Amino acid sequence: MAERDGVSRKILVWDAPTRLFHWLAVVLVVAAYVTWRLNWMDWHERVGYTLLALLFFRLLWGFFGSETARFSRFLAAPGRAAQHLAHFFRREPDRQIGHNPAGGWMVLLLLALLLGETLTGLYIDNDIADEGPLTELVPARIANLIDALHTVFWQALLAAVALHLLAILVYAAAKRQNLVLPMVTGRKSLPESVAPPCLAGAARALLLFGCSALAAAALINYL
């Protein structure tokens, strides 16, 4: 298949840890909603703990992971993101190795909302069931604010997810760019002139996830 920049080839752009985090986060957010609706609060609690550990891992992976997973790699200047959105409906080939300038900021927003939701939910859970050392030190007005923020973060997360899904549909319909398949296979078809990104190994991912799980466990017991 010919491109203006030369012959295209399949390039591995998303490593397995990044893809696993993405799809596990999707499953866990759905599970959190289902367990809340069914009032399975013990399972809701476990889902939240698991998601918190995964989020800690993704934050570490954003600094020490593969090139396309690093925040310094995909967080563009706001001006570049605005320029990209100005051509949102223009049909053009996908030459982006990782996240595009606007998509990078959406990733950061989703991570921030997920982190806010899990941390506020963690305090609410401990306040009701497993009181931690800090629970009694928090004034009632602060505890009520945390409870309210848990709802606000959830509603904001739903809105951000809806916007994210809409953008994926627009990219598929208007630009003829499939953003979902590369997050499944890890590979994208890009011009031969594009150099493959540097990807981190599985050993580093396991080490960082172990640290993330320990940090989540410590926070769960401390709060």
GROMACS elastic network, one bead per residue, 0.5 to 0.9 nm:
[ bonds ]
;  ai    aj funct       b0    kb
    1     7     6  0.62967   500
    1     8     6  0.62282   500
    1     9     6  0.85507   500
    2     5     6  0.82517   500
    2     6     6  0.61677   500
    2     8     6  0.63458   500
    2   191     6  0.85580   500
    3     7     6  0.55897   500
    3     8     6  0.62947   500
    3    93     6  0.85111   500
    3   190     6  0.85901   500
    3   191     6  0.66058   500
    4     7     6  0.80567   500
    4   191     6  0.83068   500
    5     8     6  0.82303   500
    5   191     6  0.58752   500
    5   192     6  0.76698   500
    5   193     6  0.68855   500
    6   191     6  0.57222   500
    6   192     6  0.62810   500
    6   193     6  0.70977   500
    7   190     6  0.82997   500
    7   191     6  0.56711   500
    7   192     6  0.58681   500
    7   193     6  0.85104   500
    8   189     6  0.59457   500
    8   190     6  0.50262   500
    8   192     6  0.54404   500
    8   193     6  0.85565   500
    9   188     6  0.79536   500
    9   189     6  0.52035   500
    9   190     6  0.55576   500
    9   191     6  0.61797   500
    9   192     6  0.60596   500
   10   187     6  0.59488   500
   10   188     6  0.53484   500
   10   190     6  0.63463   500
   10   191     6  0.86732   500
   10   192     6  0.89141   500
   11    97     6  0.86012   500
   11   186     6  0.81940   500
   11   187     6  0.51897   500
   11   188     6  0.53977   500
   11   189     6  0.62585   500
   11   190     6  0.67417   500
   11   194     6  0.89184   500
   11   195     6  0.86033   500
   11   196     6  0.61457   500
   11   197     6  0.85862   500
   12    15     6  0.73181   500
   12   182     6  0.86035   500
   12   185     6  0.83620   500
   12   186     6  0.54775   500
   12   188     6  0.65922   500
   12   196     6  0.69427   500
   12   197     6  0.77631   500
   12   199     6  0.87540   500
   13    67     6  0.87844   500
   13    68     6  0.67542   500
   13    97     6  0.62149   500
   13    98     6  0.64398   500
   13   182     6  0.79008   500
   13   183     6  0.89421   500
   13   186     6  0.57584   500
   13   187     6  0.56307   500
   13   188     6  0.67347   500
   13   196     6  0.69620   500
   13   197     6  0.63039   500
   13   198     6  0.86472   500
   13   199     6  0.80565   500
   14    17     6  0.83606   500
   14    18     6  0.64154   500
   14    19     6  0.66054   500
   14    66     6  0.82609   500
   14    68     6  0.67936   500
   14    69     6  0.76997   500
   14    97     6  0.89652   500
   14    98     6  0.74957   500
   14   182     6  0.73034   500
   14   183     6  0.66544   500
   14   184     6  0.88078   500
   14   185     6  0.80996   500
   14   187     6  0.67881   500
   14   188     6  0.88838   500
   14   197     6  0.89125   500
   14   199     6  0.81146   500
   15    18     6  0.55709   500
   15    19     6  0.64461   500
   15    20     6  0.87239   500
   15    66     6  0.71351   500
   15    68     6  0.84301   500
   15    69     6  0.83214   500
   15   186     6  0.62571   500
   15   199     6  0.65023   500
   15   200     6  0.77275   500
   15   201     6  0.86887   500
   16    19     6  0.51308   500
   16    20     6  0.59344   500
   16    21     6  0.84832   500
   16   185     6  0.88769   500
   16   186     6  0.73302   500
   16   202     6  0.83196   500
   17    20     6  0.50647   500
   17    21     6  0.60486   500
   17    22     6  0.85609   500
   17    58     6  0.88184   500
   17    61     6  0.86357   500
   17    65     6  0.89414   500
   17   202     6  0.77555   500
   17   205     6  0.67353   500
   18    21     6  0.51915   500
   18    22     6  0.62290   500
   18    23     6  0.88834   500
   18    58     6  0.77142   500
   18    61     6  0.81864   500
   18    65     6  0.88781   500
   18    66     6  0.86072   500
   18    69     6  0.68536   500
   18   183     6  0.84670   500
   19    22     6  0.50705   500
   19    23     6  0.63599   500
   19    24     6  0.84530   500
   19   183     6  0.57808   500
   19   184     6  0.67360   500
   19   185     6  0.85024   500
   19   186     6  0.73116   500
   20    23     6  0.54454   500
   20    24     6  0.58616   500
   20    25     6  0.82794   500
   20   184     6  0.89494   500
   21    24     6  0.52095   500
   21    25     6  0.58710   500
   21    26     6  0.85687   500
   21    54     6  0.67383   500
   21    55     6  0.82833   500
   21    57     6  0.85704   500
   21    58     6  0.72432   500
   22    25     6  0.53209   500
   22    26     6  0.64757   500
   22    27     6  0.89555   500
   22   183     6  0.80343   500
   23    26     6  0.50069   500
   23    27     6  0.62959   500
   23    28     6  0.86077   500
   23   183     6  0.86883   500
   23   184     6  0.86514   500
   24    27     6  0.50465   500
   24    28     6  0.60307   500
   24    29     6  0.85411   500
   24    51     6  0.83749   500
   24    54     6  0.84633   500
   25    28     6  0.50777   500
   25    29     6  0.60566   500
   25    30     6  0.85794   500
   25    51     6  0.67037   500
   25    54     6  0.77064   500
   25    55     6  0.84982   500
   26    29     6  0.53532   500
   26    30     6  0.63778   500
   26    31     6  0.85994   500
   27    30     6  0.52836   500
   27    31     6  0.60654   500
   27    32     6  0.86094   500
   28    32     6  0.59409   500
   28    33     6  0.85799   500
   28    47     6  0.61606   500
   28    48     6  0.78869   500
   28    50     6  0.80640   500
   28    51     6  0.65866   500
   29    32     6  0.50318   500
   29    33     6  0.64071   500
   29    34     6  0.87344   500
   29    47     6  0.82059   500
   29    48     6  0.86629   500
   29    51     6  0.81283   500
   29   114     6  0.88117   500
   30    33     6  0.52235   500
   30    34     6  0.62231   500
   30    35     6  0.86191   500
   31    34     6  0.50610   500
   31    35     6  0.59528   500
   31    36     6  0.83555   500
   31    43     6  0.87431   500
   31    44     6  0.75479   500
   31    47     6  0.69935   500
   32    35     6  0.53478   500
   32    36     6  0.60964   500
   32    37     6  0.86278   500
   32    43     6  0.82187   500
   32    44     6  0.54705   500
   32    45     6  0.83579   500
   32    47     6  0.61143   500
   32    48     6  0.70676   500
   33    36     6  0.51608   500
   33    37     6  0.61658   500
   33    38     6  0.86352   500
   33    44     6  0.81316   500
   34    37     6  0.51413   500
   34    38     6  0.61411   500
   34    39     6  0.83901   500
   34    40     6  0.83833   500
   34    44     6  0.83655   500
   35    38     6  0.51155   500
   35    39     6  0.58398   500
   35    41     6  0.65160   500
   35    42     6  0.85743   500
   35    43     6  0.64261   500
   35    44     6  0.52355   500
   35    47     6  0.87166   500
   36    40     6  0.61544   500
   36    41     6  0.64094   500
   36    43     6  0.87439   500
   36    44     6  0.62081   500
   37    40     6  0.77707   500
   38    41     6  0.82937   500
   39    42     6  0.86510   500
   39    43     6  0.89823   500
   39    44     6  0.81644   500
   40    43     6  0.55509   500
   40    44     6  0.60850   500
   40    45     6  0.87008   500
   41    45     6  0.59375   500
   41    46     6  0.85517   500
   42    45     6  0.51354   500
   42    46     6  0.64675   500
   42    47     6  0.87802   500
   43    46     6  0.50131   500
   43    47     6  0.61310   500
   43    48     6  0.85647   500
   44    47     6  0.51469   500
   44    48     6  0.62705   500
   44    49     6  0.87750   500
   45    48     6  0.51333   500
   45    49     6  0.63099   500
   45    50     6  0.87504   500
   45   121     6  0.84503   500
   45   122     6  0.79702   500
   45   125     6  0.73318   500
   46    49     6  0.50965   500
   46    50     6  0.62140   500
   46    51     6  0.85611   500
   47    50     6  0.52127   500
   47    51     6  0.61264   500
   47    52     6  0.85915   500
   48    51     6  0.50846   500
   48    52     6  0.60953   500
   48    53     6  0.87399   500
   48   117     6  0.88794   500
   48   118     6  0.59105   500
   48   119     6  0.87844   500
   48   121     6  0.75568   500
   48   122     6  0.74760   500
   49    52     6  0.51248   500
   49    53     6  0.64327   500
   49    54     6  0.87649   500
   49   118     6  0.77095   500
   49   122     6  0.78434   500
   49   216     6  0.71880   500
   49   217     6  0.80480   500
   49   220     6  0.77487   500
   50    53     6  0.52602   500
   50    54     6  0.63161   500
   50    55     6  0.86910   500
   50   213     6  0.83059   500
   50   216     6  0.84888   500
   51    54     6  0.50128   500
   51    55     6  0.60950   500
   51    56     6  0.86494   500
   51   114     6  0.84080   500
   51   115     6  0.87178   500
   51   118     6  0.73443   500
   52    55     6  0.50695   500
   52    56     6  0.62763   500
   52    57     6  0.86265   500
   52   114     6  0.83802   500
   52   115     6  0.69841   500
   52   118     6  0.60631   500
   52   119     6  0.76495   500
   52   212     6  0.85757   500
   52   213     6  0.84125   500
   52   216     6  0.63557   500
   53    56     6  0.51776   500
   53    57     6  0.62808   500
   53    58     6  0.87606   500
   53   209     6  0.75968   500
   53   211     6  0.89840   500
   53   212     6  0.53843   500
   53   214     6  0.81470   500
   53   215     6  0.75484   500
   53   216     6  0.52996   500
   53   217     6  0.81170   500
   54    58     6  0.62181   500
   54    59     6  0.86998   500
   54   209     6  0.74576   500
   54   212     6  0.72335   500
   54   213     6  0.78074   500
   55    59     6  0.62270   500
   55    60     6  0.86599   500
   55   111     6  0.72586   500
   55   114     6  0.77690   500
   55   115     6  0.67528   500
   55   212     6  0.81599   500
   56    59     6  0.51700   500
   56    60     6  0.63501   500
   56    61     6  0.85507   500
   56   115     6  0.85705   500
   56   208     6  0.88636   500
   56   209     6  0.79515   500
   56   211     6  0.86248   500
   56   212     6  0.52015   500
   56   213     6  0.78672   500
   56   215     6  0.78466   500
   56   216     6  0.75003   500
   57    60     6  0.51536   500
   57    61     6  0.59597   500
   57    62     6  0.84601   500
   57   205     6  0.82870   500
   57   208     6  0.61708   500
   57   209     6  0.52409   500
   57   210     6  0.84601   500
   57   211     6  0.78777   500
   57   212     6  0.52131   500
   57   213     6  0.79795   500
   58    62     6  0.59720   500
   58    63     6  0.88328   500
   58    65     6  0.87720   500
   58    69     6  0.85521   500
   58   111     6  0.85245   500
   58   209     6  0.86271   500
   58   212     6  0.88872   500
   59    62     6  0.50295   500
   59    63     6  0.69355   500
   59    64     6  0.89426   500
   59    70     6  0.89631   500
   59    71     6  0.88331   500
   59   111     6  0.84546   500
   60    63     6  0.53730   500
   60    64     6  0.60443   500
   60    65     6  0.73289   500
   60   208     6  0.67591   500
   60   209     6  0.85401   500
   60   212     6  0.80216   500
   61    64     6  0.50572   500
   61    66     6  0.73556   500
   61    69     6  0.66844   500
   61    70     6  0.67717   500
   61    71     6  0.89465   500
   61   205     6  0.75059   500
   61   208     6  0.74002   500
   61   209     6  0.89050   500
   62    65     6  0.58801   500
   62    66     6  0.79558   500
   62    67     6  0.87257   500
   62    68     6  0.87941   500
   62    69     6  0.54234   500
   62    71     6  0.52269   500
   62    72     6  0.80015   500
   63    66     6  0.86376   500
   63    69     6  0.80791   500
   63    70     6  0.53671   500
   63    71     6  0.66052   500
   63    72     6  0.77233   500
   64    67     6  0.87050   500
   64    69     6  0.87327   500
   64    70     6  0.71202   500
   64   200     6  0.82843   500
   64   204     6  0.84505   500
   64   208     6  0.86671   500
   65    68     6  0.83111   500
   65    69     6  0.61688   500
   65    70     6  0.62799   500
   65   199     6  0.73725   500
   65   200     6  0.55997   500
   65   201     6  0.84182   500
   65   204     6  0.77319   500
   65   205     6  0.73793   500
   66    69     6  0.52588   500
   66    70     6  0.64105   500
   66   197     6  0.77974   500
   66   198     6  0.60552   500
   66   201     6  0.81950   500
   67    70     6  0.54855   500
   67    71     6  0.88216   500
   67    72     6  0.87040   500
   67    73     6  0.64696   500
   67    74     6  0.88356   500
   67    98     6  0.87832   500
   67   197     6  0.59113   500
   67   198     6  0.54033   500
   67   199     6  0.60558   500
   67   200     6  0.78286   500
   68    71     6  0.82497   500
   68    73     6  0.62559   500
   68    74     6  0.68446   500
   68    97     6  0.74086   500
   68    98     6  0.53199   500
   68    99     6  0.75273   500
   68   197     6  0.67293   500
   68   198     6  0.78938   500
   68   199     6  0.78055   500
   69    72     6  0.87833   500
   69    73     6  0.73408   500
   69    74     6  0.75494   500
   69    98     6  0.79498   500
   69    99     6  0.88092   500
   69   199     6  0.88446   500
   70    73     6  0.52462   500
   70    74     6  0.66799   500
   70    75     6  0.85207   500
   71    74     6  0.54623   500
   71    75     6  0.55532   500
   71   104     6  0.80500   500
   71   108     6  0.84164   500
   72    75     6  0.58280   500
   72    76     6  0.81940   500
   73    76     6  0.78858   500
   73    98     6  0.85632   500
   73    99     6  0.88892   500
   74    98     6  0.70473   500
   74    99     6  0.58759   500
   74   100     6  0.71366   500
   74   101     6  0.67161   500
   74   103     6  0.83867   500
   74   104     6  0.53788   500
   74   105     6  0.82896   500
   75    78     6  0.87510   500
   75    99     6  0.85409   500
   75   100     6  0.87788   500
   75   101     6  0.66091   500
   75   102     6  0.84431   500
   75   103     6  0.87078   500
   75   104     6  0.52969   500
   75   105     6  0.63408   500
   75   108     6  0.83610   500
   76    79     6  0.80764   500
   76    80     6  0.62492   500
   76    81     6  0.65781   500
   76   100     6  0.84695   500
   76   101     6  0.52845   500
   76   102     6  0.78631   500
   76   104     6  0.72820   500
   76   105     6  0.79149   500
   77    80     6  0.53688   500
   77    81     6  0.65585   500
   77    82     6  0.88590   500
   77   101     6  0.77959   500
   78    81     6  0.50291   500
   78    82     6  0.61718   500
   78    83     6  0.85809   500
   78   101     6  0.82019   500
   78   102     6  0.83404   500
   78   105     6  0.87238   500
   79    82     6  0.50802   500
   79    83     6  0.61308   500
   79    84     6  0.85896   500
   80    84     6  0.61376   500
   80    85     6  0.86515   500
   80   101     6  0.62815   500
   80   102     6  0.79543   500
   81    84     6  0.50822   500
   81    85     6  0.62809   500
   81    86     6  0.87002   500
   81   100     6  0.80647   500
   81   103     6  0.82598   500
   81   104     6  0.86328   500
   81   105     6  0.80806   500
   82    85     6  0.50874   500
   82    86     6  0.62301   500
   82   101     6  0.83284   500
   82   102     6  0.73206   500
   83    86     6  0.50888   500
   83    87     6  0.69727   500
   83    88     6  0.89557   500
   83   101     6  0.87843   500
   83   102     6  0.89606   500
   84    87     6  0.55458   500
   84    88     6  0.64591   500
   84   100     6  0.79887   500
   84   101     6  0.66445   500
   84   102     6  0.66487   500
   85    89     6  0.83631   500
   85   101     6  0.87019   500
   85   102     6  0.68430   500
   86    89     6  0.81491   500
   86    90     6  0.88929   500
   87    90     6  0.53050   500
   87    91     6  0.86965   500
   88    91     6  0.84781   500
   88   170     6  0.84114   500
   88   171     6  0.80702   500
   88   174     6  0.84577   500
   88   175     6  0.82291   500
   89   170     6  0.75401   500
   89   171     6  0.77739   500
   89   174     6  0.56396   500
   89   175     6  0.65452   500
   90   174     6  0.69041   500
   90   175     6  0.62082   500
   91   171     6  0.86674   500
   91   174     6  0.59210   500
   91   176     6  0.68857   500
   91   177     6  0.87151   500
   92    95     6  0.88891   500
   92   175     6  0.57991   500
   92   176     6  0.77388   500
   92   177     6  0.83148   500
   93   175     6  0.74255   500
   93   176     6  0.77573   500
   93   177     6  0.72069   500
   93   190     6  0.89621   500
   94    97     6  0.85094   500
   94   175     6  0.84319   500
   94   176     6  0.86940   500
   94   177     6  0.63813   500
   94   178     6  0.88832   500
   94   188     6  0.88043   500
   94   189     6  0.82240   500
   94   190     6  0.73569   500
   95   189     6  0.83674   500
   95   190     6  0.58878   500
   95   191     6  0.73261   500
   95   194     6  0.81554   500
   96    99     6  0.68270   500
   96   100     6  0.61809   500
   96   190     6  0.80413   500
   97   100     6  0.81633   500
   97   188     6  0.78345   500
   97   190     6  0.78148   500
   97   194     6  0.80086   500
   97   195     6  0.88133   500
   97   196     6  0.79031   500
   97   197     6  0.75843   500
   98   104     6  0.87524   500
   98   197     6  0.88264   500
   99   102     6  0.78249   500
   99   103     6  0.54611   500
   99   104     6  0.53854   500
   99   107     6  0.86346   500
  100   103     6  0.51005   500
  100   104     6  0.61314   500
  100   105     6  0.89920   500
  101   104     6  0.54981   500
  101   105     6  0.70990   500
  102   105     6  0.55112   500
  102   106     6  0.65842   500
  102   107     6  0.89729   500
  103   107     6  0.62629   500
  103   108     6  0.87543   500
  103   164     6  0.85662   500
  104   107     6  0.51654   500
  104   108     6  0.64757   500
  104   109     6  0.87836   500
  105   108     6  0.50336   500
  105   109     6  0.61773   500
  105   110     6  0.86478   500
  106   109     6  0.50137   500
  106   110     6  0.61553   500
  106   111     6  0.85760   500
  106   160     6  0.79135   500
  106   164     6  0.73882   500
  107   110     6  0.51936   500
  107   111     6  0.61794   500
  107   112     6  0.85970   500
  108   111     6  0.51513   500
  108   112     6  0.61140   500
  108   113     6  0.86431   500
  109   112     6  0.51223   500
  109   113     6  0.61834   500
  109   114     6  0.85596   500
  109   157     6  0.87749   500
  109   160     6  0.78148   500
  110   113     6  0.51905   500
  110   114     6  0.60581   500
  110   115     6  0.84841   500
  110   157     6  0.68250   500
  110   160     6  0.68120   500
  110   161     6  0.76296   500
  111   114     6  0.51284   500
  111   115     6  0.60284   500
  111   116     6  0.85141   500
  112   115     6  0.51342   500
  112   116     6  0.61021   500
  112   117     6  0.85466   500
  113   116     6  0.50495   500
  113   117     6  0.60344   500
  113   118     6  0.86017   500
  113   153     6  0.58928   500
  113   154     6  0.77075   500
  113   156     6  0.72862   500
  113   157     6  0.58635   500
  113   160     6  0.87683   500
  114   117     6  0.50564   500
  114   118     6  0.61477   500
  114   119     6  0.85419   500
  114   153     6  0.77257   500
  114   154     6  0.82093   500
  114   157     6  0.71204   500
  115   118     6  0.52619   500
  115   119     6  0.60489   500
  115   120     6  0.84803   500
  116   119     6  0.53151   500
  116   120     6  0.60530   500
  116   121     6  0.83205   500
  116   149     6  0.82171   500
  116   150     6  0.75109   500
  116   153     6  0.64903   500
  116   154     6  0.89274   500
  117   120     6  0.54435   500
  117   121     6  0.59583   500
  117   122     6  0.84759   500
  117   149     6  0.78833   500
  117   150     6  0.55055   500
  117   151     6  0.80655   500
  117   152     6  0.85617   500
  117   153     6  0.54592   500
  117   154     6  0.63359   500
  117   157     6  0.84465   500
  118   122     6  0.59481   500
  118   123     6  0.87556   500
  118   150     6  0.81336   500
  119   123     6  0.65078   500
  119   124     6  0.87805   500
  119   150     6  0.84806   500
  120   123     6  0.52915   500
  120   124     6  0.63187   500
  120   125     6  0.86668   500
  120   146     6  0.57582   500
  120   147     6  0.69159   500
  120   149     6  0.69834   500
  120   150     6  0.53904   500
  120   153     6  0.88114   500
  121   124     6  0.50406   500
  121   125     6  0.60489   500
  121   126     6  0.85681   500
  121   146     6  0.83077   500
  121   147     6  0.77335   500
  121   150     6  0.61126   500
  122   125     6  0.51831   500
  122   126     6  0.62373   500
  122   127     6  0.85388   500
  122   219     6  0.89133   500
  122   220     6  0.69496   500
  122   223     6  0.77696   500
  123   126     6  0.51226   500
  123   127     6  0.59472   500
  123   128     6  0.86108   500
  123   131     6  0.87800   500
  123   132     6  0.87910   500
  123   135     6  0.78102   500
  123   143     6  0.83567   500
  123   146     6  0.77061   500
  123   147     6  0.84326   500
  123   220     6  0.85035   500
  123   223     6  0.64470   500
  124   127     6  0.50270   500
  124   128     6  0.63031   500
  124   129     6  0.85830   500
  124   143     6  0.79397   500
  124   146     6  0.74848   500
  124   147     6  0.63961   500
  124   150     6  0.84495   500
  125   128     6  0.53163   500
  125   129     6  0.59299   500
  125   130     6  0.70021   500
  125   131     6  0.83245   500
  126   129     6  0.52091   500
  126   132     6  0.63686   500
  126   135     6  0.74445   500
  126   220     6  0.81372   500
  126   221     6  0.88260   500
  126   223     6  0.68334   500
  127   130     6  0.66091   500
  127   131     6  0.53690   500
  127   132     6  0.77243   500
  127   135     6  0.61545   500
  127   136     6  0.85403   500
  127   143     6  0.84525   500
  127   223     6  0.87257   500
  128   131     6  0.70905   500
  130   221     6  0.85146   500
  130   223     6  0.89305   500
  131   134     6  0.80521   500
  131   135     6  0.59474   500
  131   136     6  0.81144   500
  131   221     6  0.87288   500
  131   222     6  0.89687   500
  131   223     6  0.72997   500
  132   135     6  0.54049   500
  132   136     6  0.80720   500
  132   220     6  0.81951   500
  132   221     6  0.63525   500
  132   222     6  0.54992   500
  133   136     6  0.71677   500
  133   137     6  0.79154   500
  133   221     6  0.84111   500
  133   222     6  0.60240   500
  133   223     6  0.61027   500
  134   137     6  0.52454   500
  134   138     6  0.66992   500
  134   222     6  0.71774   500
  134   223     6  0.55272   500
  135   138     6  0.57740   500
  135   139     6  0.89207   500
  135   143     6  0.87258   500
  135   223     6  0.64871   500
  136   139     6  0.76439   500
  138   141     6  0.83067   500
  138   142     6  0.63421   500
  138   143     6  0.64316   500
  139   142     6  0.53568   500
  139   143     6  0.63406   500
  139   144     6  0.87625   500
  140   144     6  0.61211   500
  140   145     6  0.85235   500
  141   144     6  0.50867   500
  141   145     6  0.61452   500
  141   146     6  0.86973   500
  142   146     6  0.62056   500
  142   147     6  0.86049   500
  143   146     6  0.51192   500
  143   147     6  0.62857   500
  143   148     6  0.87289   500
  144   148     6  0.62186   500
  144   149     6  0.85738   500
  145   148     6  0.50436   500
  145   149     6  0.60417   500
  145   150     6  0.86062   500
  146   150     6  0.62379   500
  146   151     6  0.89757   500
  147   150     6  0.52733   500
  147   151     6  0.70080   500
  148   151     6  0.53948   500
  148   152     6  0.63775   500
  148   153     6  0.87341   500
  149   153     6  0.58583   500
  149   154     6  0.83518   500
  150   153     6  0.53203   500
  150   154     6  0.63049   500
  150   155     6  0.88492   500
  151   154     6  0.51252   500
  151   155     6  0.63048   500
  151   156     6  0.86245   500
  152   155     6  0.52333   500
  152   156     6  0.61093   500
  152   157     6  0.84437   500
  153   156     6  0.50745   500
  153   157     6  0.59195   500
  153   158     6  0.86156   500
  154   158     6  0.62743   500
  154   159     6  0.87339   500
  155   158     6  0.51762   500
  155   159     6  0.63869   500
  155   160     6  0.87188   500
  156   159     6  0.50966   500
  156   160     6  0.61592   500
  156   161     6  0.85886   500
  157   160     6  0.50422   500
  157   161     6  0.60513   500
  157   162     6  0.85129   500
  158   161     6  0.51130   500
  158   162     6  0.61349   500
  158   163     6  0.86287   500
  159   162     6  0.51201   500
  159   163     6  0.62375   500
  159   164     6  0.85987   500
  160   163     6  0.50502   500
  160   164     6  0.60668   500
  160   165     6  0.86421   500
  161   165     6  0.61646   500
  161   166     6  0.85237   500
  162   165     6  0.51818   500
  162   166     6  0.61362   500
  162   167     6  0.86455   500
  163   166     6  0.50200   500
  163   167     6  0.61731   500
  163   168     6  0.86962   500
  164   167     6  0.51831   500
  164   168     6  0.64000   500
  164   169     6  0.88517   500
  165   168     6  0.50755   500
  165   169     6  0.63540   500
  165   170     6  0.87239   500
  166   169     6  0.51184   500
  166   170     6  0.62117   500
  166   171     6  0.86362   500
  167   170     6  0.50414   500
  167   171     6  0.61152   500
  167   172     6  0.85680   500
  168   171     6  0.51659   500
  168   172     6  0.62563   500
  168   173     6  0.87150   500
  168   177     6  0.85713   500
  168   178     6  0.77049   500
  168   179     6  0.64308   500
  168   180     6  0.76943   500
  169   172     6  0.50744   500
  169   173     6  0.61035   500
  169   174     6  0.83323   500
  169   178     6  0.87640   500
  170   173     6  0.50951   500
  170   174     6  0.54986   500
  170   175     6  0.72056   500
  170   176     6  0.85881   500
  170   177     6  0.88630   500
  171   174     6  0.55368   500
  171   176     6  0.61282   500
  171   177     6  0.53535   500
  171   178     6  0.69591   500
  171   179     6  0.75177   500
  172   175     6  0.58969   500
  172   178     6  0.54244   500
  172   179     6  0.75466   500
  173   176     6  0.55838   500
  173   177     6  0.77841   500
  174   177     6  0.80945   500
  175   178     6  0.87638   500
  178   181     6  0.61763   500
  178   182     6  0.75753   500
  179   182     6  0.61499   500
  179   183     6  0.70345   500
  180   183     6  0.53414   500
  180   184     6  0.66358   500
  181   184     6  0.50555   500
  181   185     6  0.61633   500
  181   186     6  0.77284   500
  181   187     6  0.80462   500
  181   188     6  0.83702   500
  182   185     6  0.51156   500
  182   187     6  0.50254   500
  182   188     6  0.56988   500
  183   186     6  0.52889   500
  183   187     6  0.77468   500
  184   187     6  0.82379   500
  185   188     6  0.84313   500
  190   193     6  0.82156   500
  190   194     6  0.66742   500
  191   194     6  0.56269   500
  191   195     6  0.88664   500
  192   195     6  0.73936   500
  196   199     6  0.88667   500
  200   203     6  0.85030   500
  200   204     6  0.68920   500
  200   205     6  0.76649   500
  201   204     6  0.56981   500
  201   205     6  0.67081   500
  202   205     6  0.50088   500
  202   206     6  0.61794   500
  202   207     6  0.86210   500
  203   206     6  0.51921   500
  203   207     6  0.62261   500
  203   208     6  0.86766   500
  204   207     6  0.51177   500
  204   208     6  0.61692   500
  204   209     6  0.85376   500
  205   208     6  0.51939   500
  205   209     6  0.60443   500
  205   210     6  0.85426   500
  206   209     6  0.50796   500
  206   210     6  0.60884   500
  206   211     6  0.86517   500
  207   210     6  0.51572   500
  207   211     6  0.63842   500
  207   212     6  0.86754   500
  208   211     6  0.50816   500
  208   212     6  0.61158   500
  208   213     6  0.86485   500
  209   213     6  0.60699   500
  209   214     6  0.85549   500
  210   213     6  0.51705   500
  210   214     6  0.62817   500
  210   215     6  0.86352   500
  211   214     6  0.51754   500
  211   215     6  0.61594   500
  211   216     6  0.86369   500
  212   215     6  0.50525   500
  212   216     6  0.61110   500
  212   217     6  0.85507   500
  213   216     6  0.51130   500
  213   217     6  0.61144   500
  213   218     6  0.85896   500
  214   217     6  0.50831   500
  214   218     6  0.61239   500
  214   219     6  0.85937   500
  215   218     6  0.51448   500
  215   219     6  0.61756   500
  215   220     6  0.85748   500
  216   219     6  0.51341   500
  216   220     6  0.60654   500
  216   221     6  0.86685   500
  217   220     6  0.50905   500
  217   221     6  0.62666   500
  217   222     6  0.85138   500
  218   221     6  0.52948   500
  218   222     6  0.59759   500
  218   223     6  0.86012   500
  219   222     6  0.50080   500
  219   223     6  0.59847   500
  220   223     6  0.57163   500
